[in-house]
């Protein structure tokens, strides 16, 4: 049972990904938490601000920004 529990815990661990800023096109590093069901994309854990000032809001889906 511990093996299955660890598998579930891994989904809750945020991962670091780079996404493209929709405003300027530069890449921004963000932490993403995986979705709860199969096929669901991850969501940003916290607000991230690009150097151009654009805010990528927490809770938005990583696929909205083009994953690297």
C-alpha positions as CSV (number, residue, x, y, z in Angstrom):
1,X,0.0,0.0,0.0
2,X,2.9,2.4,0.6
3,X,4.0,2.2,-3.0
4,X,0.6,3.4,-4.2
5,X,0.6,6.2,-1.6
6,X,4.0,7.4,-2.8
7,X,2.6,7.4,-6.4
8,X,-0.2,9.7,-5.3
9,X,2.1,11.9,-3.4
10,X,4.2,12.4,-6.5
11,X,1.3,14.1,-8.2
12,X,1.1,16.7,-5.5
13,X,4.8,17.7,-5.9
14,X,5.1,20.8,-8.1
15,X,7.5,20.6,-11.0
16,X,9.5,23.4,-12.6
17,X,8.7,24.1,-16.2
18,X,9.3,26.9,-18.7
19,X,6.4,28.5,-20.4
20,X,6.2,31.3,-23.0
21,X,4.9,34.7,-22.0
22,X,1.9,35.6,-24.2
23,X,2.8,39.3,-24.0
24,X,6.5,39.3,-25.1
25,X,7.4,35.7,-26.0
26,X,10.1,35.3,-23.5
27,X,10.3,32.1,-21.4
28,X,9.3,32.2,-17.7
29,X,10.1,29.5,-15.2
30,X,6.9,28.5,-13.2
31,X,6.0,25.8,-10.7
32,X,3.2,23.6,-11.9
33,X,1.1,21.1,-9.9
34,X,-0.3,18.2,-11.9
35,X,-4.0,17.7,-12.4
36,X,-6.0,15.3,-10.4
37,X,-7.3,13.1,-13.3
38,X,-5.8,11.5,-16.3
39,X,-5.3,13.8,-19.2
40,X,-5.8,16.9,-17.1
41,X,-3.0,19.5,-17.5
42,X,-1.1,21.1,-14.6
43,X,-1.9,24.4,-13.1
44,X,0.5,27.2,-11.9
45,X,1.1,27.0,-8.2
46,X,1.7,30.8,-7.7
47,X,1.5,34.0,-9.7
48,X,4.6,34.5,-11.8
49,X,5.7,37.9,-13.2
50,X,7.6,38.0,-16.5
51,X,10.3,40.6,-16.9
52,X,8.0,42.6,-19.2
53,X,5.5,42.9,-16.3
54,X,2.9,40.4,-17.5
55,X,1.4,38.3,-14.7
56,X,0.8,34.6,-15.3
57,X,-1.9,34.0,-12.6
58,X,-1.9,31.1,-10.2
59,X,-4.4,28.4,-11.1
60,X,-4.1,28.9,-14.9
61,X,-3.3,25.9,-17.0
62,X,0.3,25.5,-18.3
63,X,-1.0,24.6,-21.8
64,X,-2.3,28.2,-22.1
65,X,1.3,29.4,-22.4
66,X,3.1,26.9,-24.6
67,X,5.2,24.5,-22.6
68,X,8.9,24.2,-23.5
